[in-house]
Amino acid sequence: MPIDPNFEQNLEQTGEEHGVAVWGETEPPEKLGIRGTHVAVDFDICLADGACLEDCPVDVFEWVDTPGHPESEIKANPTNEDQCIDCMLCVDVCPVDAIDVDSGRAGRT
């Protein structure tokens, strides 16, 4: 199931980690929630193939360790989401639809 594009309305911001907002319930290592606001990555479905890191022209993403997560032990964190230019390349290349970009959510972290 892809990331919920309405996560901001459907989930509560539960904290911040690695410089980005964390949305939804978390129970590490299995349940990690959604990370970021303008550029959001569902850590529960991200399988860390690296396509978003490779294709992003402004280096929004950085790897972060997520030891013990059943999908992958690293995730693409939108650490530099304030640099996003809304090109949507990351959304287009994500094989599991784990990324959502919405300029309407920019600056609300």
Buried (B, 14 or more C-beta within 10 A) or exposed (E): EEBBBEBBEEBEBBEEBBBBBBBBEBEEEEEBBBBBBBBBBBBBBBBBBEBBBEBBEEEBBBEBEBEEBEBEEBBBBBBBBBBBEEBEBBBEBBEBEBBBBBEEBBEEB
